[in-house]
Amino acid sequence: MWPILLCSIIGIVVIVERWLVLRRARIDVGQFMMRLRSVLQKGNLHSAISFCSSTDAPLPNIMRKGLAVVPDGHERVREAVENAGKEEAFKLEQRLGMLANIAGIAPLLGFLGTVTGMIAAFRIIEQLVKWENSNDERVLEAARAECGFRKFWPVFSGNSGRFGSMIVV
């Protein structure tokens, strides 16, 4: 149970952190591009770069890196924009692999808990078989509690201690 709780806490932390990053990265693209276009139409490349630097989001960062190499030619701008896009995508996708791993591990931990619980239940059944004629309520109560939610009760026929009439649920 504790490892599953730890996985849940880590998962929630990653989800909240990614949500905050994506929320911060959201801008009004239309308005940003209109303002950038108006700055560029004035012919001031340095003002456009500083305008892009004033907003901390993926699109302005990509545009800033592309504008910084405009004097080097069209091919260099294309390469700079592609590289900046890859960098920004990497920043946005950070920790998603950890979230995927947690999503895969947590159910397996749950199954492991189920299997170990069933093993413990069968050990108690083995002890009860050894004490077949025992009517000790403490032993029967421990067996019922180990199986969880009192699912052990249908195994017995009455409280007779005989296992000849087991009911499989």
N, C-alpha and C positions, 0 to 999 in steps of 0.2 A: 504494500500500500504506500509506503513512504517513497519508493522510487517513482511510482506513478504520480504521486503528489509533486515530487520534484520536477518531473517532466512537464506537468501541467503548469507549474509556476514559471519554468524556463520558457515554455511555449507562450504563455501570456505576456511575459516580458518582451519576447521577440516580436510578437504581434503588435503590442503597443508602441514599441520603438520604431518598427517599420511604418506603422500608421502615422506617427509623428513626422518621420522623414518624408513620406509621400505627401502629407498635408503641407509641409513646408515647401516642397518642390512644386506645388500647384500654383500656377499663375494664370492670368487672363492672357492667352496667347495672342488673340486678335489685337487687344489694346497694346500689348508690348510691341508687336510687330509694327503697328501704326506709328507708335512713338519712335521706334528705331528708324523706320523709313523716313520720318520727318527729319530726324537728326542727320541721317546720311544724305538726304537731298540738299542739305545746307553745305555739304562737301567737307565736313569736319569729321575725319575718321577717328581722331583721338577722343572727341566728345562721344561718339558712338561706342567706343570701347569702354569709356568710363561710365556711360549709361548702362551698358551690359554688366559692368562690375558692381553697380549699385544694387542689383537684384541677385540674391543668392538662390538660384534655381537652375535646373539642368539646361533649359533652353537658352537663357542668357549666357551661361558658361560656355556652351557650344558656340554660340554666335560670337562671343568675345574672342575665343581662340581662333575662329575663322577670320574675324576682322583684323586680328593682330598680324596676320600673314598676307593680307591683301596685296601689299607691294611686291611680294615674291611671285605672284602670278596665280592664275586660275587653278592649275593642278595642285599647287601647294595649299591653296585654300580648301580644296576638296579633301585632301589628305588630313589637314588639320581638323576639319569638321568631322570626318569619319573617326579619327582617333579620339576626339573629345566626346563624340557620341558613345563610343565604346567605354570610355572612362566613366561617363555619367550613368550608363546602364549598369556598369559594375557596382557603382556606389548605391544605386537603387535596389540592386538584387542582393546586397550583402545580407548574410545571416538567414537567407531563405533555405539554404541547404541544411542548416541546423534545424530549422523548423520541419523540414521534410524528414530528417532523421528521427526527430522526436515523434512525429506522426507515425512512423513505422515501428519505433521501439515500444511506445506506450501500450499498444494492444498486446504485444508479445509479453510484456511484463504482467498484464492482466491474465493472460492465459497461463503463465507460469504460476501465478498465485492460485488459479483454479486447480491446476494439476497438483501443486503441493498440498492444497486443502483436501483434495480427494485422496491423496496418499495418506494424509493424517487420518482421514475418516476411515479408510480401509484398515489402518493399524488399530483403530479403536474397535472396529468390527471384529478383527482378529482376536483382540483381547476379550471381547464379549463371547466369542465362540469358545474360548478357553474356559470362560466362567459361565458356561451355558446355563447352568442351573441357578445362577446368581440372580437374585431379585433386588440387588442393591440399587437404590434409586440414584445415588451419586454417580455410579458408573453409567447408568442409562442417560442421566442428564448431561454428563460430559460428552457422551456420544452424540446426543441431539444437538448440543451447542456447537460441537466441532463441525458438523455437517452444515450448519448455518440455517437460520430461519425455521428451525424445527422440521426440517425435511427428512430427518432420520426416522421419525415416528412410523411412517408406513412400512418400514422394514420389518417391524415386529408385528406379530399377530396378537393384539391384546397386550400384555405386558408379561407374556408367559415365559419369555426367555428362549423360546424355540425359534430356530431359523428355518424350519422346514417349510413354512408358508410365507416366504419373502415376497413382498410386492415390489416390483421394479418400477420406479417412477421415471 
